[in-house]
């Protein structure tokens, strides 16, 4: 059970729905996941996105896959 209903039913109803979230990216903890796309070497850029402070005051949030970047643009930073 998830949120009071069967997990499969919940996933069917809620999967891939748009959401709005407020917070801040932490680019100092950003990671690159090597990935080939259509035969071209590159990276998926994954960045922590902090949405709130937990009960102990520590930043908490989600990981955001910000998309694929070609290998030759790996050191270009535009925030």
PyMOL Python script that loads the backbone (N, CA, C, O; Angstrom):
from pymol import cmd

cmd.read_pdbstr("""\
ATOM      1  N   UNK A   1       0.839  -1.192   0.000  1.00  0.00           N
ATOM      2  CA  UNK A   1       0.000   0.000   0.000  1.00  0.00           C
ATOM      3  C   UNK A   1       0.881   1.251   0.000  1.00  0.00           C
ATOM      4  O   UNK A   1       1.898   1.310   0.691  1.00  0.00           O
ATOM      5  N   UNK A   2       0.479   2.225  -0.770  1.00  0.00           N
ATOM      6  CA  UNK A   2       1.184   3.500  -0.832  1.00  0.00           C
ATOM      7  C   UNK A   2       0.129   4.598  -0.833  1.00  0.00           C
ATOM      8  O   UNK A   2      -0.764   4.616  -1.680  1.00  0.00           O
ATOM      9  N   UNK A   3       0.241   5.500   0.112  1.00  0.00           N
ATOM     10  CA  UNK A   3      -0.717   6.598   0.233  1.00  0.00           C
ATOM     11  C   UNK A   3      -2.146   6.067   0.273  1.00  0.00           C
ATOM     12  O   UNK A   3      -3.065   6.677  -0.274  1.00  0.00           O
ATOM     13  N   UNK A   4      -2.318   4.915   0.932  1.00  0.00           N
ATOM     14  CA  UNK A   4      -3.656   4.352   1.104  1.00  0.00           C
ATOM     15  C   UNK A   4      -4.194   3.592  -0.087  1.00  0.00           C
ATOM     16  O   UNK A   4      -5.366   3.215  -0.093  1.00  0.00           O
ATOM     17  N   UNK A   5      -3.358   3.350  -1.114  1.00  0.00           N
ATOM     18  CA  UNK A   5      -3.847   2.585  -2.254  1.00  0.00           C
ATOM     19  C   UNK A   5      -2.767   1.638  -2.765  1.00  0.00           C
ATOM     20  O   UNK A   5      -1.600   1.755  -2.393  1.00  0.00           O
ATOM     21  N   UNK A   6      -3.155   0.726  -3.596  1.00  0.00           N
ATOM     22  CA  UNK A   6      -2.250  -0.239  -4.196  1.00  0.00           C
ATOM     23  C   UNK A   6      -1.130   0.491  -4.937  1.00  0.00           C
ATOM     24  O   UNK A   6      -1.391   1.473  -5.632  1.00  0.00           O
ATOM     25  N   UNK A   7       0.117   0.024  -4.795  1.00  0.00           N
ATOM     26  CA  UNK A   7       1.260   0.686  -5.404  1.00  0.00           C
ATOM     27  C   UNK A   7       1.118   0.792  -6.918  1.00  0.00           C
ATOM     28  O   UNK A   7       1.417   1.844  -7.484  1.00  0.00           O
ATOM     29  N   UNK A   8       0.674  -0.255  -7.582  1.00  0.00           N
ATOM     30  CA  UNK A   8       0.510  -0.222  -9.038  1.00  0.00           C
ATOM     31  C   UNK A   8      -0.514   0.838  -9.443  1.00  0.00           C
ATOM     32  O   UNK A   8      -0.306   1.554 -10.423  1.00  0.00           O
ATOM     33  N   UNK A   9      -1.607   0.944  -8.708  1.00  0.00           N
ATOM     34  CA  UNK A   9      -2.628   1.948  -9.009  1.00  0.00           C
ATOM     35  C   UNK A   9      -2.083   3.355  -8.773  1.00  0.00           C
ATOM     36  O   UNK A   9      -2.345   4.270  -9.555  1.00  0.00           O
ATOM     37  N   UNK A  10      -1.322   3.521  -7.688  1.00  0.00           N
ATOM     38  CA  UNK A  10      -0.720   4.825  -7.387  1.00  0.00           C
ATOM     39  C   UNK A  10       0.251   5.237  -8.492  1.00  0.00           C
ATOM     40  O   UNK A  10       0.215   6.376  -8.958  1.00  0.00           O
ATOM     41  N   UNK A  11       1.132   4.299  -8.920  1.00  0.00           N
ATOM     42  CA  UNK A  11       2.089   4.616  -9.980  1.00  0.00           C
ATOM     43  C   UNK A  11       1.382   4.956 -11.286  1.00  0.00           C
ATOM     44  O   UNK A  11       1.794   5.874 -11.996  1.00  0.00           O
ATOM     45  N   UNK A  12       0.329   4.228 -11.604  1.00  0.00           N
ATOM     46  CA  UNK A  12      -0.426   4.492 -12.828  1.00  0.00           C
ATOM     47  C   UNK A  12      -1.014   5.900 -12.811  1.00  0.00           C
ATOM     48  O   UNK A  12      -1.002   6.598 -13.824  1.00  0.00           O
ATOM     49  N   UNK A  13      -1.523   6.304 -11.664  1.00  0.00           N
ATOM     50  CA  UNK A  13      -2.171   7.602 -11.539  1.00  0.00           C
ATOM     51  C   UNK A  13      -1.161   8.759 -11.456  1.00  0.00           C
ATOM     52  O   UNK A  13      -1.420   9.840 -11.986  1.00  0.00           O
ATOM     53  N   UNK A  14      -0.018   8.540 -10.797  1.00  0.00           N
ATOM     54  CA  UNK A  14       0.889   9.643 -10.489  1.00  0.00           C
ATOM     55  C   UNK A  14       2.179   9.677 -11.305  1.00  0.00           C
ATOM     56  O   UNK A  14       2.874  10.693 -11.283  1.00  0.00           O
ATOM     57  N   UNK A  15       2.518   8.633 -12.008  1.00  0.00           N
ATOM     58  CA  UNK A  15       3.783   8.583 -12.736  1.00  0.00           C
ATOM     59  C   UNK A  15       3.843   9.640 -13.835  1.00  0.00           C
ATOM     60  O   UNK A  15       2.884   9.840 -14.580  1.00  0.00           O
ATOM     61  N   UNK A  16       4.997  10.314 -13.919  1.00  0.00           N
ATOM     62  CA  UNK A  16       5.292  11.283 -14.968  1.00  0.00           C
ATOM     63  C   UNK A  16       4.360  12.504 -14.962  1.00  0.00           C
ATOM     64  O   UNK A  16       4.048  13.052 -16.019  1.00  0.00           O
ATOM     65  N   UNK A  17       3.930  12.916 -13.801  1.00  0.00           N
ATOM     66  CA  UNK A  17       3.106  14.118 -13.669  1.00  0.00           C
ATOM     67  C   UNK A  17       4.008  15.323 -13.425  1.00  0.00           C
ATOM     68  O   UNK A  17       4.993  15.209 -12.696  1.00  0.00           O
ATOM     69  N   UNK A  18       3.695  16.469 -14.016  1.00  0.00           N
ATOM     70  CA  UNK A  18       4.504  17.666 -13.758  1.00  0.00           C
ATOM     71  C   UNK A  18       4.328  18.143 -12.318  1.00  0.00           C
ATOM     72  O   UNK A  18       3.250  18.018 -11.736  1.00  0.00           O
ATOM     73  N   UNK A  19       5.402  18.690 -11.758  1.00  0.00           N
ATOM     74  CA  UNK A  19       5.368  19.243 -10.409  1.00  0.00           C
ATOM     75  C   UNK A  19       6.089  20.583 -10.397  1.00  0.00           C
ATOM     76  O   UNK A  19       6.856  20.887 -11.310  1.00  0.00           O
ATOM     77  N   UNK A  20       5.848  21.370  -9.383  1.00  0.00           N
ATOM     78  CA  UNK A  20       6.578  22.619  -9.157  1.00  0.00           C
ATOM     79  C   UNK A  20       7.268  22.502  -7.809  1.00  0.00           C
ATOM     80  O   UNK A  20       6.645  22.133  -6.813  1.00  0.00           O
ATOM     81  N   UNK A  21       8.564  22.819  -7.781  1.00  0.00           N
ATOM     82  CA  UNK A  21       9.351  22.702  -6.554  1.00  0.00           C
ATOM     83  C   UNK A  21      10.210  23.952  -6.429  1.00  0.00           C
ATOM     84  O   UNK A  21      10.753  24.440  -7.420  1.00  0.00           O
ATOM     85  N   UNK A  22      10.332  24.470  -5.211  1.00  0.00           N
ATOM     86  CA  UNK A  22      11.197  25.629  -4.952  1.00  0.00           C
ATOM     87  C   UNK A  22      12.386  25.176  -4.136  1.00  0.00           C
ATOM     88  O   UNK A  22      12.265  24.331  -3.249  1.00  0.00           O
ATOM     89  N   UNK A  23      13.544  25.750  -4.447  1.00  0.00           N
ATOM     90  CA  UNK A  23      14.743  25.402  -3.706  1.00  0.00           C
ATOM     91  C   UNK A  23      15.970  25.992  -4.367  1.00  0.00           C
ATOM     92  O   UNK A  23      15.891  26.975  -5.103  1.00  0.00           O
ATOM     93  N   UNK A  24      17.115  25.368  -4.089  1.00  0.00           N
ATOM     94  CA  UNK A  24      18.383  25.864  -4.610  1.00  0.00           C
ATOM     95  C   UNK A  24      19.261  24.682  -5.017  1.00  0.00           C
ATOM     96  O   UNK A  24      19.349  23.684  -4.302  1.00  0.00           O
ATOM     97  N   UNK A  25      19.917  24.813  -6.192  1.00  0.00           N
ATOM     98  CA  UNK A  25      20.862  23.799  -6.656  1.00  0.00           C
ATOM     99  C   UNK A  25      22.169  23.931  -5.883  1.00  0.00           C
ATOM    100  O   UNK A  25      22.565  25.034  -5.506  1.00  0.00           O
ATOM    101  N   UNK A  26      22.841  22.799  -5.647  1.00  0.00           N
ATOM    102  CA  UNK A  26      24.181  22.799  -5.055  1.00  0.00           C
ATOM    103  C   UNK A  26      25.157  22.285  -6.110  1.00  0.00           C
ATOM    104  O   UNK A  26      25.417  21.085  -6.191  1.00  0.00           O
ATOM    105  N   UNK A  27      25.694  23.197  -6.914  1.00  0.00           N
ATOM    106  CA  UNK A  27      26.594  22.823  -8.000  1.00  0.00           C
ATOM    107  C   UNK A  27      27.917  22.269  -7.488  1.00  0.00           C
ATOM    108  O   UNK A  27      28.622  21.586  -8.230  1.00  0.00           O
ATOM    109  N   UNK A  28      28.268  22.547  -6.238  1.00  0.00           N
ATOM    110  CA  UNK A  28      29.523  22.019  -5.683  1.00  0.00           C
ATOM    111  C   UNK A  28      29.454  20.506  -5.486  1.00  0.00           C
ATOM    112  O   UNK A  28      30.489  19.856  -5.338  1.00  0.00           O
ATOM    113  N   UNK A  29      28.261  19.945  -5.484  1.00  0.00           N
ATOM    114  CA  UNK A  29      28.086  18.495  -5.303  1.00  0.00           C
ATOM    115  C   UNK A  29      27.536  17.824  -6.570  1.00  0.00           C
ATOM    116  O   UNK A  29      27.109  16.670  -6.532  1.00  0.00           O
ATOM    117  N   UNK A  30      27.550  18.552  -7.680  1.00  0.00           N
ATOM    118  CA  UNK A  30      27.071  18.030  -8.954  1.00  0.00           C
ATOM    119  C   UNK A  30      27.948  16.857  -9.402  1.00  0.00           C
ATOM    120  O   UNK A  30      29.165  16.875  -9.216  1.00  0.00           O
ATOM    121  N   UNK A  31      27.316  15.839  -9.995  1.00  0.00           N
ATOM    122  CA  UNK A  31      28.072  14.703 -10.514  1.00  0.00           C
ATOM    123  C   UNK A  31      27.763  14.500 -11.990  1.00  0.00           C
ATOM    124  O   UNK A  31      26.697  14.870 -12.482  1.00  0.00           O
ATOM    125  N   UNK A  32      28.724  13.902 -12.678  1.00  0.00           N
ATOM    126  CA  UNK A  32      28.568  13.569 -14.094  1.00  0.00           C
ATOM    127  C   UNK A  32      28.476  12.056 -14.214  1.00  0.00           C
ATOM    128  O   UNK A  32      29.318  11.330 -13.685  1.00  0.00           O
ATOM    129  N   UNK A  33      27.468  11.594 -14.898  1.00  0.00           N
ATOM    130  CA  UNK A  33      27.294  10.169 -15.144  1.00  0.00           C
ATOM    131  C   UNK A  33      27.589   9.940 -16.626  1.00  0.00           C
ATOM    132  O   UNK A  33      26.844  10.393 -17.496  1.00  0.00           O
ATOM    133  N   UNK A  34      28.703   9.221 -16.905  1.00  0.00           N
ATOM    134  CA  UNK A  34      29.076   8.986 -18.304  1.00  0.00           C
ATOM    135  C   UNK A  34      27.966   8.241 -19.037  1.00  0.00           C
ATOM    136  O   UNK A  34      27.384   7.286 -18.522  1.00  0.00           O
ATOM    137  N   UNK A  35      27.689   8.710 -20.263  1.00  0.00           N
ATOM    138  CA  UNK A  35      26.608   8.115 -21.039  1.00  0.00           C
ATOM    139  C   UNK A  35      26.853   8.401 -22.516  1.00  0.00           C
ATOM    140  O   UNK A  35      27.269   9.501 -22.882  1.00  0.00           O
ATOM    141  N   UNK A  36      26.594   7.414 -23.355  1.00  0.00           N
ATOM    142  CA  UNK A  36      26.628   7.604 -24.804  1.00  0.00           C
ATOM    143  C   UNK A  36      25.223   7.881 -25.292  1.00  0.00           C
ATOM    144  O   UNK A  36      24.260   7.249 -24.858  1.00  0.00           O
ATOM    145  N   UNK A  37      25.121   8.829 -26.196  1.00  0.00           N
ATOM    146  CA  UNK A  37      23.823   9.197 -26.757  1.00  0.00           C
ATOM    147  C   UNK A  37      23.973   9.244 -28.271  1.00  0.00           C
ATOM    148  O   UNK A  37      24.711  10.071 -28.806  1.00  0.00           O
ATOM    149  N   UNK A  38      23.279   8.363 -28.947  1.00  0.00           N
ATOM    150  CA  UNK A  38      23.383   8.256 -30.407  1.00  0.00           C
ATOM    151  C   UNK A  38      24.834   8.099 -30.851  1.00  0.00           C
ATOM    152  O   UNK A  38      25.249   8.671 -31.859  1.00  0.00           O
ATOM    153  N   UNK A  39      25.604   7.317 -30.086  1.00  0.00           N
ATOM    154  CA  UNK A  39      26.996   7.057 -30.416  1.00  0.00           C
ATOM    155  C   UNK A  39      27.971   8.137 -29.998  1.00  0.00           C
ATOM    156  O   UNK A  39      29.171   7.992 -30.227  1.00  0.00           O
ATOM    157  N   UNK A  40      27.499   9.214 -29.395  1.00  0.00           N
ATOM    158  CA  UNK A  40      28.363  10.310 -28.961  1.00  0.00           C
ATOM    159  C   UNK A  40      28.584  10.235 -27.458  1.00  0.00           C
ATOM    160  O   UNK A  40      27.637  10.070 -26.688  1.00  0.00           O
ATOM    161  N   UNK A  41      29.852  10.357 -27.044  1.00  0.00           N
ATOM    162  CA  UNK A  41      30.194  10.314 -25.631  1.00  0.00           C
ATOM    163  C   UNK A  41      29.766  11.608 -24.941  1.00  0.00           C
ATOM    164  O   UNK A  41      29.912  12.698 -25.493  1.00  0.00           O
ATOM    165  N   UNK A  42      29.239  11.469 -23.735  1.00  0.00           N
ATOM    166  CA  UNK A  42      28.825  12.638 -22.976  1.00  0.00           C
ATOM    167  C   UNK A  42      28.485  12.270 -21.545  1.00  0.00           C
ATOM    168  O   UNK A  42      28.888  11.219 -21.046  1.00  0.00           O
ATOM    169  N   UNK A  43      27.749  13.136 -20.899  1.00  0.00           N
ATOM    170  CA  UNK A  43      27.400  12.964 -19.487  1.00  0.00           C
ATOM    171  C   UNK A  43      25.959  13.383 -19.224  1.00  0.00           C
ATOM    172  O   UNK A  43      25.450  14.309 -19.855  1.00  0.00           O
ATOM    173  N   UNK A  44      25.304  12.697 -18.289  1.00  0.00           N
ATOM    174  CA  UNK A  44      24.093  13.209 -17.667  1.00  0.00           C
ATOM    175  C   UNK A  44      24.565  13.997 -16.452  1.00  0.00           C
ATOM    176  O   UNK A  44      25.352  13.491 -15.653  1.00  0.00           O
ATOM    177  N   UNK A  45      24.094  15.224 -16.307  1.00  0.00           N
ATOM    178  CA  UNK A  45      24.473  16.069 -15.175  1.00  0.00           C
ATOM    179  C   UNK A  45      23.414  15.925 -14.083  1.00  0.00           C
ATOM    180  O   UNK A  45      22.240  16.223 -14.302  1.00  0.00           O
ATOM    181  N   UNK A  46      23.840  15.467 -12.912  1.00  0.00           N
ATOM    182  CA  UNK A  46      22.931  15.241 -11.782  1.00  0.00           C
ATOM    183  C   UNK A  46      23.342  16.188 -10.655  1.00  0.00           C
ATOM    184  O   UNK A  46      24.492  16.187 -10.216  1.00  0.00           O
ATOM    185  N   UNK A  47      22.390  16.990 -10.197  1.00  0.00           N
ATOM    186  CA  UNK A  47      22.672  18.040  -9.219  1.00  0.00           C
ATOM    187  C   UNK A  47      21.709  17.950  -8.041  1.00  0.00           C
ATOM    188  O   UNK A  47      20.501  17.829  -8.244  1.00  0.00           O
ATOM    189  N   UNK A  48      22.230  18.008  -6.796  1.00  0.00           N
ATOM    190  CA  UNK A  48      21.333  18.082  -5.641  1.00  0.00           C
ATOM    191  C   UNK A  48      20.524  19.382  -5.693  1.00  0.00           C
ATOM    192  O   UNK A  48      21.050  20.440  -6.040  1.00  0.00           O
ATOM    193  N   UNK A  49      19.261  19.287  -5.350  1.00  0.00           N
ATOM    194  CA  UNK A  49      18.360  20.443  -5.303  1.00  0.00           C
ATOM    195  C   UNK A  49      17.721  20.445  -3.924  1.00  0.00           C
ATOM    196  O   UNK A  49      16.860  19.615  -3.631  1.00  0.00           O
ATOM    197  N   UNK A  50      18.142  21.377  -3.078  1.00  0.00           N
ATOM    198  CA  UNK A  50      17.665  21.422  -1.691  1.00  0.00           C
ATOM    199  C   UNK A  50      16.349  22.189  -1.607  1.00  0.00           C
ATOM    200  O   UNK A  50      16.233  23.316  -2.086  1.00  0.00           O
ATOM    201  N   UNK A  51      15.378  21.556  -0.993  1.00  0.00           N
ATOM    202  CA  UNK A  51      14.040  22.127  -0.913  1.00  0.00           C
ATOM    203  C   UNK A  51      13.657  22.598   0.480  1.00  0.00           C
ATOM    204  O   UNK A  51      12.749  23.415   0.637  1.00  0.00           O
ATOM    205  N   UNK A  52      14.352  22.082   1.499  1.00  0.00           N
ATOM    206  CA  UNK A  52      13.991  22.444   2.870  1.00  0.00           C
ATOM    207  C   UNK A  52      15.093  21.993   3.819  1.00  0.00           C
ATOM    208  O   UNK A  52      16.027  21.300   3.414  1.00  0.00           O
ATOM    209  N   UNK A  53      14.980  22.391   5.085  1.00  0.00           N
ATOM    210  CA  UNK A  53      15.861  21.911   6.136  1.00  0.00           C
ATOM    211  C   UNK A  53      15.116  20.842   6.917  1.00  0.00           C
ATOM    212  O   UNK A  53      13.932  20.997   7.215  1.00  0.00           O
ATOM    213  N   UNK A  54      15.810  19.750   7.251  1.00  0.00           N
ATOM    214  CA  UNK A  54      15.155  18.698   8.036  1.00  0.00           C
ATOM    215  C   UNK A  54      15.078  19.117   9.506  1.00  0.00           C
ATOM    216  O   UNK A  54      15.468  20.232   9.854  1.00  0.00           O
ATOM    217  N   UNK A  55      14.584  18.242  10.356  1.00  0.00           N
ATOM    218  CA  UNK A  55      14.380  18.565  11.767  1.00  0.00           C
ATOM    219  C   UNK A  55      15.670  18.954  12.479  1.00  0.00           C
ATOM    220  O   UNK A  55      15.632  19.695  13.461  1.00  0.00           O
ATOM    221  N   UNK A  56      16.817  18.461  11.995  1.00  0.00           N
ATOM    222  CA  UNK A  56      18.098  18.805  12.623  1.00  0.00           C
ATOM    223  C   UNK A  56      18.760  20.016  11.973  1.00  0.00           C
ATOM    224  O   UNK A  56      19.870  20.388  12.352  1.00  0.00           O
ATOM    225  N   UNK A  57      18.091  20.635  10.997  1.00  0.00           N
ATOM    226  CA  UNK A  57      18.622  21.824  10.345  1.00  0.00           C
ATOM    227  C   UNK A  57      19.514  21.535   9.152  1.00  0.00           C
ATOM    228  O   UNK A  57      20.127  22.447   8.596  1.00  0.00           O
ATOM    229  N   UNK A  58      19.590  20.277   8.756  1.00  0.00           N
ATOM    230  CA  UNK A  58      20.412  19.877   7.608  1.00  0.00           C
ATOM    231  C   UNK A  58      19.606  20.013   6.320  1.00  0.00           C
ATOM    232  O   UNK A  58      18.421  19.684   6.283  1.00  0.00           O
ATOM    233  N   UNK A  59      20.268  20.509   5.250  1.00  0.00           N
ATOM    234  CA  UNK A  59      19.595  20.665   3.960  1.00  0.00           C
ATOM    235  C   UNK A  59      19.133  19.304   3.431  1.00  0.00           C
ATOM    236  O   UNK A  59      19.866  18.318   3.493  1.00  0.00           O
ATOM    237  N   UNK A  60      17.909  19.271   2.915  1.00  0.00           N
ATOM    238  CA  UNK A  60      17.337  18.040   2.374  1.00  0.00           C
ATOM    239  C   UNK A  60      16.632  18.367   1.070  1.00  0.00           C
ATOM    240  O   UNK A  60      16.189  19.496   0.861  1.00  0.00           O
ATOM    241  N   UNK A  61      16.530  17.388   0.206  1.00  0.00           N
ATOM    242  CA  UNK A  61      15.871  17.641  -1.062  1.00  0.00           C
ATOM    243  C   UNK A  61      15.889  16.441  -1.983  1.00  0.00           C
ATOM    244  O   UNK A  61      15.700  15.303  -1.554  1.00  0.00           O
ATOM    245  N   UNK A  62      16.122  16.715  -3.262  1.00  0.00           N
ATOM    246  CA  UNK A  62      16.060  15.685  -4.292  1.00  0.00           C
ATOM    247  C   UNK A  62      17.282  15.797  -5.207  1.00  0.00           C
ATOM    248  O   UNK A  62      17.991  16.804  -5.186  1.00  0.00           O
ATOM    249  N   UNK A  63      17.524  14.747  -6.015  1.00  0.00           N
ATOM    250  CA  UNK A  63      18.530  14.812  -7.072  1.00  0.00           C
ATOM    251  C   UNK A  63      17.814  15.095  -8.378  1.00  0.00           C
ATOM    252  O   UNK A  63      16.780  14.493  -8.668  1.00  0.00           O
ATOM    253  N   UNK A  64      18.361  16.010  -9.167  1.00  0.00           N
ATOM    254  CA  UNK A  64      17.748  16.388 -10.437  1.00  0.00           C
ATOM    255  C   UNK A  64      18.708  16.037 -11.578  1.00  0.00           C
ATOM    256  O   UNK A  64      19.856  16.479 -11.593  1.00  0.00           O
ATOM    257  N   UNK A  65      18.223  15.238 -12.530  1.00  0.00           N
ATOM    258  CA  UNK A  65      18.990  14.984 -13.746  1.00  0.00           C
ATOM    259  C   UNK A  65      18.736  16.176 -14.655  1.00  0.00           C
ATOM    260  O   UNK A  65      17.650  16.318 -15.217  1.00  0.00           O
ATOM    261  N   UNK A  66      19.745  17.032 -14.796  1.00  0.00           N
ATOM    262  CA  UNK A  66      19.593  18.267 -15.558  1.00  0.00           C
ATOM    263  C   UNK A  66      19.831  18.091 -17.044  1.00  0.00           C
ATOM    264  O   UNK A  66      19.757  19.052 -17.809  1.00  0.00           O
ATOM    265  N   UNK A  67      20.121  16.847 -17.459  1.00  0.00           N
ATOM    266  CA  UNK A  67      20.225  16.579 -18.881  1.00  0.00           C
ATOM    267  C   UNK A  67      21.598  16.134 -19.319  1.00  0.00           C
ATOM    268  O   UNK A  67      22.541  16.056 -18.531  1.00  0.00           O
ATOM    269  N   UNK A  68      21.680  15.842 -20.609  1.00  0.00           N
ATOM    270  CA  UNK A  68      22.883  15.306 -21.220  1.00  0.00           C
ATOM    271  C   UNK A  68      23.738  16.427 -21.798  1.00  0.00           C
ATOM    272  O   UNK A  68      23.225  17.373 -22.397  1.00  0.00           O
ATOM    273  N   UNK A  69      25.061  16.304 -21.607  1.00  0.00           N
ATOM    274  CA  UNK A  69      26.015  17.276 -22.121  1.00  0.00           C
ATOM    275  C   UNK A  69      27.061  16.524 -22.945  1.00  0.00           C
ATOM    276  O   UNK A  69      27.607  15.532 -22.460  1.00  0.00           O
ATOM    277  N   UNK A  70      27.362  16.959 -24.175  1.00  0.00           N
ATOM    278  CA  UNK A  70      28.412  16.316 -24.963  1.00  0.00           C
ATOM    279  C   UNK A  70      29.761  16.408 -24.251  1.00  0.00           C
ATOM    280  O   UNK A  70      30.027  17.363 -23.521  1.00  0.00           O
ATOM    281  N   UNK A  71      30.600  15.411 -24.472  1.00  0.00           N
ATOM    282  CA  UNK A  71      31.908  15.335 -23.819  1.00  0.00           C
ATOM    283  C   UNK A  71      32.727  16.607 -24.020  1.00  0.00           C
ATOM    284  O   UNK A  71      33.354  17.085 -23.074  1.00  0.00           O
ATOM    285  N   UNK A  72      32.736  17.170 -25.239  1.00  0.00           N
ATOM    286  CA  UNK A  72      33.575  18.344 -25.508  1.00  0.00           C
ATOM    287  C   UNK A  72      33.074  19.621 -24.820  1.00  0.00           C
ATOM    288  O   UNK A  72      33.777  20.632 -24.822  1.00  0.00           O
ATOM    289  N   UNK A  73      31.881  19.592 -24.237  1.00  0.00           N
ATOM    290  CA  UNK A  73      31.364  20.750 -23.480  1.00  0.00           C
ATOM    291  C   UNK A  73      31.373  20.496 -21.971  1.00  0.00           C
ATOM    292  O   UNK A  73      30.750  21.241 -21.216  1.00  0.00           O
ATOM    293  N   UNK A  74      32.072  19.457 -21.531  1.00  0.00           N
ATOM    294  CA  UNK A  74      32.031  19.018 -20.144  1.00  0.00           C
ATOM    295  C   UNK A  74      32.501  20.071 -19.143  1.00  0.00           C
ATOM    296  O   UNK A  74      32.048  20.067 -17.999  1.00  0.00           O
ATOM    297  N   UNK A  75      33.393  20.966 -19.544  1.00  0.00           N
ATOM    298  CA  UNK A  75      33.926  21.964 -18.616  1.00  0.00           C
ATOM    299  C   UNK A  75      33.301  23.334 -18.757  1.00  0.00           C
ATOM    300  O   UNK A  75      33.792  24.305 -18.181  1.00  0.00           O
ATOM    301  N   UNK A  76      32.208  23.423 -19.528  1.00  0.00           N
ATOM    302  CA  UNK A  76      31.479  24.675 -19.686  1.00  0.00           C
ATOM    303  C   UNK A  76      30.423  24.754 -18.596  1.00  0.00           C
ATOM    304  O   UNK A  76      29.531  23.908 -18.526  1.00  0.00           O
ATOM    305  N   UNK A  77      30.522  25.773 -17.742  1.00  0.00           N
ATOM    306  CA  UNK A  77      29.548  25.929 -16.660  1.00  0.00           C
ATOM    307  C   UNK A  77      28.670  27.129 -16.929  1.00  0.00           C
ATOM    308  O   UNK A  77      29.153  28.255 -17.052  1.00  0.00           O
ATOM    309  N   UNK A  78      27.372  26.879 -17.019  1.00  0.00           N
ATOM    310  CA  UNK A  78      26.388  27.955 -17.132  1.00  0.00           C
ATOM    311  C   UNK A  78      25.285  27.661 -16.136  1.00  0.00           C
ATOM    312  O   UNK A  78      24.493  26.741 -16.334  1.00  0.00           O
ATOM    313  N   UNK A  79      25.230  28.433 -15.074  1.00  0.00           N
ATOM    314  CA  UNK A  79      24.225  28.196 -14.023  1.00  0.00           C
ATOM    315  C   UNK A  79      23.145  29.228 -14.129  1.00  0.00           C
ATOM    316  O   UNK A  79      22.199  29.215 -13.340  1.00  0.00           O
TER     317      UNK A  79
END
""", "prot")
cmd.dss("prot")
cmd.show_as("cartoon", "prot")
cmd.util.cbc("prot")
cmd.orient("prot")
